[in-house]
Amino acid sequence: MKRTTRWGGLAALLGAAVAVAAIAGATRGHAATDAKKPIVIGWAFDSKGQMAPFDDPALAAARIRVKQINAKGGVGGRHLAIKTCDTQN
């Protein structure tokens, strides 16, 4: 039984290493093209309903923070952008 467990653990470790290598290889080709695109943050909010007193200040705070982060160069060299969706429409 120990021998089977040892080979099973080795196979799992090898499988994980192959998966990590495949993911790393797949993302390299897109790194150059994605570097210029902003990271979009989706924001659903209520501008007129019951949640408006909570959602409006939260959105304003998020916009301020995004401006601060973008002023420092963004995240990984990419700027942030907030795309809003009013849930009352």
PDB file as gemmi writes it, atoms N, CA and C in Angstrom:
CRYST1    1.000    1.000    1.000  90.00  90.00  90.00 P 1                      
ATOM      1  N   MET A   1       0.811  -1.193   0.000  1.00  0.00           N  
ATOM      2  CA  MET A   1       0.000   0.000   0.000  1.00  0.00           C  
ATOM      3  C   MET A   1       0.854   1.258   0.000  1.00  0.00           C  
ATOM      4  N   LYS A   2       1.979   1.250   0.702  1.00  0.00           N  
ATOM      5  CA  LYS A   2       2.825   2.432   0.725  1.00  0.00           C  
ATOM      6  C   LYS A   2       3.332   2.766  -0.670  1.00  0.00           C  
ATOM      7  N   ARG A   3       3.639   1.753  -1.433  1.00  0.00           N  
ATOM      8  CA  ARG A   3       4.174   1.975  -2.772  1.00  0.00           C  
ATOM      9  C   ARG A   3       3.123   2.646  -3.657  1.00  0.00           C  
ATOM     10  N   THR A   4       1.871   2.219  -3.572  1.00  0.00           N  
ATOM     11  CA  THR A   4       0.797   2.819  -4.358  1.00  0.00           C  
ATOM     12  C   THR A   4       0.583   4.268  -3.940  1.00  0.00           C  
ATOM     13  N   THR A   5       0.593   4.535  -2.649  1.00  0.00           N  
ATOM     14  CA  THR A   5       0.405   5.897  -2.147  1.00  0.00           C  
ATOM     15  C   THR A   5       1.542   6.799  -2.604  1.00  0.00           C  
ATOM     16  N   ARG A   6       2.755   6.292  -2.568  1.00  0.00           N  
ATOM     17  CA  ARG A   6       3.918   7.074  -2.981  1.00  0.00           C  
ATOM     18  C   ARG A   6       3.817   7.433  -4.459  1.00  0.00           C  
ATOM     19  N   TRP A   7       3.465   6.469  -5.304  1.00  0.00           N  
ATOM     20  CA  TRP A   7       3.332   6.741  -6.741  1.00  0.00           C  
ATOM     21  C   TRP A   7       2.153   7.668  -7.019  1.00  0.00           C  
ATOM     22  N   GLY A   8       1.083   7.517  -6.249  1.00  0.00           N  
ATOM     23  CA  GLY A   8      -0.071   8.408  -6.416  1.00  0.00           C  
ATOM     24  C   GLY A   8       0.287   9.847  -6.081  1.00  0.00           C  
ATOM     25  N   GLY A   9       1.040  10.031  -5.008  1.00  0.00           N  
ATOM     26  CA  GLY A   9       1.478  11.377  -4.624  1.00  0.00           C  
ATOM     27  C   GLY A   9       2.414  11.978  -5.650  1.00  0.00           C  
ATOM     28  N   LEU A  10       3.315  11.149  -6.181  1.00  0.00           N  
ATOM     29  CA  LEU A  10       4.242  11.613  -7.213  1.00  0.00           C  
ATOM     30  C   LEU A  10       3.489  11.988  -8.482  1.00  0.00           C  
ATOM     31  N   ALA A  11       2.501  11.190  -8.850  1.00  0.00           N  
ATOM     32  CA  ALA A  11       1.702  11.490 -10.041  1.00  0.00           C  
ATOM     33  C   ALA A  11       0.911  12.785  -9.856  1.00  0.00           C  
ATOM     34  N   ALA A  12       0.367  13.001  -8.667  1.00  0.00           N  
ATOM     35  CA  ALA A  12      -0.378  14.232  -8.394  1.00  0.00           C  
ATOM     36  C   ALA A  12       0.539  15.448  -8.456  1.00  0.00           C  
ATOM     37  N   LEU A  13       1.736  15.325  -7.905  1.00  0.00           N  
ATOM     38  CA  LEU A  13       2.704  16.416  -7.940  1.00  0.00           C  
ATOM     39  C   LEU A  13       3.126  16.725  -9.368  1.00  0.00           C  
ATOM     40  N   LEU A  14       3.362  15.698 -10.154  1.00  0.00           N  
ATOM     41  CA  LEU A  14       3.737  15.882 -11.552  1.00  0.00           C  
ATOM     42  C   LEU A  14       2.598  16.529 -12.334  1.00  0.00           C  
ATOM     43  N   GLY A  15       1.374  16.095 -12.076  1.00  0.00           N  
ATOM     44  CA  GLY A  15       0.213  16.686 -12.749  1.00  0.00           C  
ATOM     45  C   GLY A  15       0.056  18.158 -12.413  1.00  0.00           C  
ATOM     46  N   ALA A  16       0.273  18.507 -11.153  1.00  0.00           N  
ATOM     47  CA  ALA A  16       0.171  19.910 -10.744  1.00  0.00           C  
ATOM     48  C   ALA A  16       1.253  20.749 -11.410  1.00  0.00           C  
ATOM     49  N   ALA A  17       2.464  20.202 -11.510  1.00  0.00           N  
ATOM     50  CA  ALA A  17       3.556  20.933 -12.159  1.00  0.00           C  
ATOM     51  C   ALA A  17       3.265  21.165 -13.636  1.00  0.00           C  
ATOM     52  N   VAL A  18       2.717  20.163 -14.307  1.00  0.00           N  
ATOM     53  CA  VAL A  18       2.362  20.307 -15.721  1.00  0.00           C  
ATOM     54  C   VAL A  18       1.262  21.354 -15.887  1.00  0.00           C  
ATOM     55  N   ALA A  19       0.278  21.354 -15.000  1.00  0.00           N  
ATOM     56  CA  ALA A  19      -0.815  22.331 -15.080  1.00  0.00           C  
ATOM     57  C   ALA A  19      -0.296  23.751 -14.886  1.00  0.00           C  
ATOM     58  N   VAL A  20       0.584  23.952 -13.922  1.00  0.00           N  
ATOM     59  CA  VAL A  20       1.152  25.284 -13.683  1.00  0.00           C  
ATOM     60  C   VAL A  20       1.966  25.738 -14.889  1.00  0.00           C  
ATOM     61  N   ALA A  21       2.752  24.839 -15.464  1.00  0.00           N  
ATOM     62  CA  ALA A  21       3.549  25.190 -16.641  1.00  0.00           C  
ATOM     63  C   ALA A  21       2.660  25.538 -17.827  1.00  0.00           C  
ATOM     64  N   ALA A  22       1.572  24.811 -18.003  1.00  0.00           N  
ATOM     65  CA  ALA A  22       0.656  25.085 -19.115  1.00  0.00           C  
ATOM     66  C   ALA A  22      -0.014  26.439 -18.949  1.00  0.00           C  
ATOM     67  N   ILE A  23      -0.428  26.755 -17.737  1.00  0.00           N  
ATOM     68  CA  ILE A  23      -1.070  28.049 -17.485  1.00  0.00           C  
ATOM     69  C   ILE A  23      -0.070  29.181 -17.692  1.00  0.00           C  
ATOM     70  N   ALA A  24       1.139  29.015 -17.193  1.00  0.00           N  
ATOM     71  CA  ALA A  24       2.155  30.055 -17.351  1.00  0.00           C  
ATOM     72  C   ALA A  24       2.485  30.270 -18.822  1.00  0.00           C  
ATOM     73  N   GLY A  25       2.577  29.209 -19.589  1.00  0.00           N  
ATOM     74  CA  GLY A  25       2.860  29.330 -21.015  1.00  0.00           C  
ATOM     75  C   GLY A  25       1.726  29.973 -21.782  1.00  0.00           C  
ATOM     76  N   ALA A  26       0.504  29.684 -21.391  1.00  0.00           N  
ATOM     77  CA  ALA A  26      -0.656  30.237 -22.097  1.00  0.00           C  
ATOM     78  C   ALA A  26      -0.813  31.726 -21.843  1.00  0.00           C  
ATOM     79  N   THR A  27      -0.428  32.199 -20.672  1.00  0.00           N  
ATOM     80  CA  THR A  27      -0.623  33.613 -20.353  1.00  0.00           C  
ATOM     81  C   THR A  27       0.488  34.499 -20.894  1.00  0.00           C  
ATOM     82  N   ARG A  28       1.613  33.962 -21.250  1.00  0.00           N  
ATOM     83  CA  ARG A  28       2.724  34.774 -21.746  1.00  0.00           C  
ATOM     84  C   ARG A  28       2.395  35.482 -23.043  1.00  0.00           C  
ATOM     85  N   GLY A  29       1.705  34.835 -23.932  1.00  0.00           N  
ATOM     86  CA  GLY A  29       1.392  35.432 -25.221  1.00  0.00           C  
ATOM     87  C   GLY A  29       0.444  36.606 -25.115  1.00  0.00           C  
ATOM     88  N   HIS A  30      -0.380  36.640 -24.098  1.00  0.00           N  
ATOM     89  CA  HIS A  30      -1.364  37.705 -23.939  1.00  0.00           C  
ATOM     90  C   HIS A  30      -0.845  38.859 -23.101  1.00  0.00           C  
ATOM     91  N   ALA A  31       0.270  38.692 -22.442  1.00  0.00           N  
ATOM     92  CA  ALA A  31       0.756  39.719 -21.529  1.00  0.00           C  
ATOM     93  C   ALA A  31       1.036  41.030 -22.244  1.00  0.00           C  
ATOM     94  N   ALA A  32       1.630  40.967 -23.414  1.00  0.00           N  
ATOM     95  CA  ALA A  32       1.977  42.192 -24.128  1.00  0.00           C  
ATOM     96  C   ALA A  32       0.737  42.924 -24.623  1.00  0.00           C  
ATOM     97  N   THR A  33      -0.256  42.197 -25.104  1.00  0.00           N  
ATOM     98  CA  THR A  33      -1.450  42.858 -25.630  1.00  0.00           C  
ATOM     99  C   THR A  33      -2.358  43.356 -24.524  1.00  0.00           C  
ATOM    100  N   ASP A  34      -2.404  42.678 -23.384  1.00  0.00           N  
ATOM    101  CA  ASP A  34      -3.267  43.090 -22.285  1.00  0.00           C  
ATOM    102  C   ASP A  34      -2.664  44.222 -21.458  1.00  0.00           C  
ATOM    103  N   ALA A  35      -1.365  44.477 -21.610  1.00  0.00           N  
ATOM    104  CA  ALA A  35      -0.703  45.481 -20.788  1.00  0.00           C  
ATOM    105  C   ALA A  35      -1.301  46.865 -20.988  1.00  0.00           C  
ATOM    106  N   LYS A  36      -1.804  47.159 -22.140  1.00  0.00           N  
ATOM    107  CA  LYS A  36      -2.342  48.486 -22.424  1.00  0.00           C  
ATOM    108  C   LYS A  36      -3.825  48.609 -22.081  1.00  0.00           C  
ATOM    109  N   LYS A  37      -4.534  47.515 -22.017  1.00  0.00           N  
ATOM    110  CA  LYS A  37      -5.968  47.555 -21.734  1.00  0.00           C  
ATOM    111  C   LYS A  37      -6.203  47.781 -20.245  1.00  0.00           C  
ATOM    112  N   PRO A  38      -7.219  48.582 -19.896  1.00  0.00           N  
ATOM    113  CA  PRO A  38      -7.499  48.779 -18.471  1.00  0.00           C  
ATOM    114  C   PRO A  38      -8.163  47.541 -17.861  1.00  0.00           C  
ATOM    115  N   ILE A  39      -8.038  47.423 -16.571  1.00  0.00           N  
ATOM    116  CA  ILE A  39      -8.751  46.395 -15.825  1.00  0.00           C  
ATOM    117  C   ILE A  39     -10.120  46.979 -15.499  1.00  0.00           C  
ATOM    118  N   VAL A  40     -11.169  46.362 -15.991  1.00  0.00           N  
ATOM    119  CA  VAL A  40     -12.521  46.890 -15.820  1.00  0.00           C  
ATOM    120  C   VAL A  40     -13.167  46.273 -14.584  1.00  0.00           C  
ATOM    121  N   ILE A  41     -13.706  47.137 -13.735  1.00  0.00           N  
ATOM    122  CA  ILE A  41     -14.413  46.712 -12.533  1.00  0.00           C  
ATOM    123  C   ILE A  41     -15.892  46.981 -12.765  1.00  0.00           C  
ATOM    124  N   GLY A  42     -16.700  45.948 -12.740  1.00  0.00           N  
ATOM    125  CA  GLY A  42     -18.138  46.113 -12.903  1.00  0.00           C  
ATOM    126  C   GLY A  42     -18.775  46.558 -11.596  1.00  0.00           C  
ATOM    127  N   TRP A  43     -19.677  47.539 -11.682  1.00  0.00           N  
ATOM    128  CA  TRP A  43     -20.293  48.081 -10.473  1.00  0.00           C  
ATOM    129  C   TRP A  43     -21.788  48.234 -10.697  1.00  0.00           C  
ATOM    130  N   ALA A  44     -22.584  47.393 -10.075  1.00  0.00           N  
ATOM    131  CA  ALA A  44     -24.046  47.506 -10.129  1.00  0.00           C  
ATOM    132  C   ALA A  44     -24.484  48.308  -8.912  1.00  0.00           C  
ATOM    133  N   PHE A  45     -25.262  49.354  -9.153  1.00  0.00           N  
ATOM    134  CA  PHE A  45     -25.692  50.203  -8.047  1.00  0.00           C  
ATOM    135  C   PHE A  45     -27.129  50.670  -8.258  1.00  0.00           C  
ATOM    136  N   ASP A  46     -27.721  51.124  -7.182  1.00  0.00           N  
ATOM    137  CA  ASP A  46     -29.098  51.615  -7.180  1.00  0.00           C  
ATOM    138  C   ASP A  46     -29.039  53.129  -7.013  1.00  0.00           C  
ATOM    139  N   SER A  47     -29.417  53.879  -8.055  1.00  0.00           N  
ATOM    140  CA  SER A  47     -29.297  55.337  -7.984  1.00  0.00           C  
ATOM    141  C   SER A  47     -30.541  56.020  -7.428  1.00  0.00           C  
ATOM    142  N   LYS A  48     -31.689  55.333  -7.442  1.00  0.00           N  
ATOM    143  CA  LYS A  48     -32.935  55.991  -7.040  1.00  0.00           C  
ATOM    144  C   LYS A  48     -33.734  55.221  -5.992  1.00  0.00           C  
ATOM    145  N   GLY A  49     -33.439  53.969  -5.791  1.00  0.00           N  
ATOM    146  CA  GLY A  49     -34.249  53.132  -4.909  1.00  0.00           C  
ATOM    147  C   GLY A  49     -33.795  53.158  -3.463  1.00  0.00           C  
ATOM    148  N   GLN A  50     -34.175  52.116  -2.743  1.00  0.00           N  
ATOM    149  CA  GLN A  50     -33.896  52.024  -1.312  1.00  0.00           C  
ATOM    150  C   GLN A  50     -32.410  51.951  -0.993  1.00  0.00           C  
ATOM    151  N   MET A  51     -31.627  51.409  -1.900  1.00  0.00           N  
ATOM    152  CA  MET A  51     -30.197  51.247  -1.640  1.00  0.00           C  
ATOM    153  C   MET A  51     -29.368  52.464  -2.045  1.00  0.00           C  
ATOM    154  N   ALA A  52     -29.988  53.465  -2.663  1.00  0.00           N  
ATOM    155  CA  ALA A  52     -29.261  54.649  -3.129  1.00  0.00           C  
ATOM    156  C   ALA A  52     -28.454  55.339  -2.025  1.00  0.00           C  
ATOM    157  N   PRO A  53     -28.990  55.482  -0.801  1.00  0.00           N  
ATOM    158  CA  PRO A  53     -28.188  56.139   0.239  1.00  0.00           C  
ATOM    159  C   PRO A  53     -26.896  55.396   0.575  1.00  0.00           C  
ATOM    160  N   PHE A  54     -26.839  54.111   0.265  1.00  0.00           N  
ATOM    161  CA  PHE A  54     -25.643  53.322   0.543  1.00  0.00           C  
ATOM    162  C   PHE A  54     -24.771  53.176  -0.701  1.00  0.00           C  
ATOM    163  N   ASP A  55     -25.404  52.994  -1.851  1.00  0.00           N  
ATOM    164  CA  ASP A  55     -24.662  52.731  -3.081  1.00  0.00           C  
ATOM    165  C   ASP A  55     -23.961  53.967  -3.635  1.00  0.00           C  
ATOM    166  N   ASP A  56     -24.598  55.138  -3.560  1.00  0.00           N  
ATOM    167  CA  ASP A  56     -23.987  56.352  -4.108  1.00  0.00           C  
ATOM    168  C   ASP A  56     -22.666  56.701  -3.418  1.00  0.00           C  
ATOM    169  N   PRO A  57     -22.603  56.724  -2.080  1.00  0.00           N  
ATOM    170  CA  PRO A  57     -21.319  57.015  -1.432  1.00  0.00           C  
ATOM    171  C   PRO A  57     -20.258  55.943  -1.698  1.00  0.00           C  
ATOM    172  N   ALA A  58     -20.681  54.693  -1.781  1.00  0.00           N  
ATOM    173  CA  ALA A  58     -19.723  53.617  -2.047  1.00  0.00           C  
ATOM    174  C   ALA A  58     -19.119  53.767  -3.440  1.00  0.00           C  
ATOM    175  N   LEU A  59     -19.948  54.120  -4.416  1.00  0.00           N  
ATOM    176  CA  LEU A  59     -19.451  54.330  -5.778  1.00  0.00           C  
ATOM    177  C   LEU A  59     -18.514  55.533  -5.824  1.00  0.00           C  
ATOM    178  N   ALA A  60     -18.869  56.606  -5.131  1.00  0.00           N  
ATOM    179  CA  ALA A  60     -18.000  57.787  -5.092  1.00  0.00           C  
ATOM    180  C   ALA A  60     -16.643  57.443  -4.479  1.00  0.00           C  
ATOM    181  N   ALA A  61     -16.649  56.658  -3.406  1.00  0.00           N  
ATOM    182  CA  ALA A  61     -15.399  56.247  -2.762  1.00  0.00           C  
ATOM    183  C   ALA A  61     -14.574  55.363  -3.684  1.00  0.00           C  
ATOM    184  N   ALA A  62     -15.226  54.461  -4.399  1.00  0.00           N  
ATOM    185  CA  ALA A  62     -14.510  53.587  -5.328  1.00  0.00           C  
ATOM    186  C   ALA A  62     -13.872  54.399  -6.446  1.00  0.00           C  
ATOM    187  N   ARG A  63     -14.586  55.399  -6.957  1.00  0.00           N  
ATOM    188  CA  ARG A  63     -14.028  56.248  -8.024  1.00  0.00           C  
ATOM    189  C   ARG A  63     -12.803  57.021  -7.529  1.00  0.00           C  
ATOM    190  N   ILE A  64     -12.865  57.513  -6.297  1.00  0.00           N  
ATOM    191  CA  ILE A  64     -11.711  58.220  -5.725  1.00  0.00           C  
ATOM    192  C   ILE A  64     -10.521  57.284  -5.608  1.00  0.00           C  
ATOM    193  N   ARG A  65     -10.774  56.082  -5.116  1.00  0.00           N  
ATOM    194  CA  ARG A  65      -9.679  55.111  -4.933  1.00  0.00           C  
ATOM    195  C   ARG A  65      -9.085  54.693  -6.273  1.00  0.00           C  
ATOM    196  N   VAL A  66      -9.923  54.506  -7.280  1.00  0.00           N  
ATOM    197  CA  VAL A  66      -9.427  54.141  -8.611  1.00  0.00           C  
ATOM    198  C   VAL A  66      -8.538  55.258  -9.151  1.00  0.00           C  
ATOM    199  N   LYS A  67      -8.930  56.519  -8.939  1.00  0.00           N  
ATOM    200  CA  LYS A  67      -8.098  57.652  -9.372  1.00  0.00           C  
ATOM    201  C   LYS A  67      -6.741  57.621  -8.681  1.00  0.00           C  
ATOM    202  N   GLN A  68      -6.741  57.330  -7.379  1.00  0.00           N  
ATOM    203  CA  GLN A  68      -5.495  57.268  -6.620  1.00  0.00           C  
ATOM    204  C   GLN A  68      -4.591  56.153  -7.133  1.00  0.00           C  
ATOM    205  N   ILE A  69      -5.168  54.990  -7.383  1.00  0.00           N  
ATOM    206  CA  ILE A  69      -4.387  53.846  -7.867  1.00  0.00           C  
ATOM    207  C   ILE A  69      -3.845  54.131  -9.258  1.00  0.00           C  
ATOM    208  N   ASN A  70      -4.668  54.704 -10.127  1.00  0.00           N  
ATOM    209  CA  ASN A  70      -4.223  55.019 -11.485  1.00  0.00           C  
ATOM    210  C   ASN A  70      -3.125  56.074 -11.481  1.00  0.00           C  
ATOM    211  N   ALA A  71      -3.182  57.026 -10.540  1.00  0.00           N  
ATOM    212  CA  ALA A  71      -2.147  58.057 -10.441  1.00  0.00           C  
ATOM    213  C   ALA A  71      -0.790  57.457 -10.088  1.00  0.00           C  
ATOM    214  N   LYS A  72      -0.808  56.304  -9.420  1.00  0.00           N  
ATOM    215  CA  LYS A  72       0.433  55.620  -9.048  1.00  0.00           C  
ATOM    216  C   LYS A  72       0.866  54.592 -10.088  1.00  0.00           C  
ATOM    217  N   GLY A  73       0.200  54.569 -11.233  1.00  0.00           N  
ATOM    218  CA  GLY A  73       0.601  53.644 -12.291  1.00  0.00           C  
ATOM    219  C   GLY A  73      -0.315  52.461 -12.471  1.00  0.00           C  
ATOM    220  N   GLY A  74      -1.375  52.380 -11.698  1.00  0.00           N  
ATOM    221  CA  GLY A  74      -2.331  51.287 -11.862  1.00  0.00           C  
ATOM    222  C   GLY A  74      -1.908  50.024 -11.144  1.00  0.00           C  
ATOM    223  N   VAL A  75      -2.405  48.908 -11.633  1.00  0.00           N  
ATOM    224  CA  VAL A  75      -2.107  47.592 -11.067  1.00  0.00           C  
ATOM    225  C   VAL A  75      -1.329  46.810 -12.111  1.00  0.00           C  
ATOM    226  N   GLY A  76      -0.089  46.524 -11.810  1.00  0.00           N  
ATOM    227  CA  GLY A  76       0.742  45.810 -12.772  1.00  0.00           C  
ATOM    228  C   GLY A  76       0.920  46.593 -14.067  1.00  0.00           C  
ATOM    229  N   GLY A  77       0.914  47.917 -13.978  1.00  0.00           N  
ATOM    230  CA  GLY A  77       1.079  48.749 -15.160  1.00  0.00           C  
ATOM    231  C   GLY A  77      -0.201  48.996 -15.939  1.00  0.00           C  
ATOM    232  N   ARG A  78      -1.299  48.438 -15.479  1.00  0.00           N  
ATOM    233  CA  ARG A  78      -2.595  48.626 -16.156  1.00  0.00           C  
ATOM    234  C   ARG A  78      -3.488  49.518 -15.312  1.00  0.00           C  
ATOM    235  N   HIS A  79      -4.144  50.462 -15.950  1.00  0.00           N  
ATOM    236  CA  HIS A  79      -5.073  51.343 -15.241  1.00  0.00           C  
ATOM    237  C   HIS A  79      -6.370  50.609 -14.932  1.00  0.00           C  
ATOM    238  N   LEU A  80      -7.084  51.118 -13.946  1.00  0.00           N  
ATOM    239  CA  LEU A  80      -8.384  50.577 -13.569  1.00  0.00           C  
ATOM    240  C   LEU A  80      -9.478  51.453 -14.166  1.00  0.00           C  
ATOM    241  N   ALA A  81     -10.600  50.858 -14.473  1.00  0.00           N  
ATOM    242  CA  ALA A  81     -11.768  51.581 -14.965  1.00  0.00           C  
ATOM    243  C   ALA A  81     -13.003  50.960 -14.331  1.00  0.00           C  
ATOM    244  N   ILE A  82     -13.943  51.809 -13.927  1.00  0.00           N  
ATOM    245  CA  ILE A  82     -15.195  51.325 -13.345  1.00  0.00           C  
ATOM    246  C   ILE A  82     -16.283  51.455 -14.396  1.00  0.00           C  
ATOM    247  N   LYS A  83     -16.950  50.356 -14.680  1.00  0.00           N  
ATOM    248  CA  LYS A  83     -18.096  50.365 -15.588  1.00  0.00           C  
ATOM    249  C   LYS A  83     -19.337  50.162 -14.729  1.00  0.00           C  
ATOM    250  N   THR A  84     -20.234  51.156 -14.751  1.00  0.00           N  
ATOM    251  CA  THR A  84     -21.395  51.114 -13.867  1.00  0.00           C  
ATOM    252  C   THR A  84     -22.650  50.625 -14.581  1.00  0.00           C  
ATOM    253  N   CYS A  85     -23.550  50.087 -13.776  1.00  0.00           N  
ATOM    254  CA  CYS A  85     -24.851  49.630 -14.260  1.00  0.00           C  
ATOM    255  C   CYS A  85     -25.874  49.962 -13.180  1.00  0.00           C  
ATOM    256  N   ASP A  86     -26.815  50.842 -13.507  1.00  0.00           N  
ATOM    257  CA  ASP A  86     -27.855  51.225 -12.560  1.00  0.00           C  
ATOM    258  C   ASP A  86     -28.915  50.125 -12.529  1.00  0.00           C  
ATOM    259  N   THR A  87     -29.150  49.555 -11.368  1.00  0.00           N  
ATOM    260  CA  THR A  87     -30.105  48.449 -11.253  1.00  0.00           C  
ATOM    261  C   THR A  87     -31.550  48.910 -11.378  1.00  0.00           C  
ATOM    262  N   GLN A  88     -31.799  50.210 -11.387  1.00  0.00           N  
ATOM    263  CA  GLN A  88     -33.158  50.736 -11.511  1.00  0.00           C  
ATOM    264  C   GLN A  88     -33.574  50.944 -12.961  1.00  0.00           C  
ATOM    265  N   ASN A  89     -32.689  50.758 -13.898  1.00  0.00           N  
ATOM    266  CA  ASN A  89     -33.016  50.931 -15.327  1.00  0.00           C  
ATOM    267  C   ASN A  89     -33.433  49.633 -15.954  1.00  0.00           C  
TER     268      ASN A  89                                                      
END                                                                             
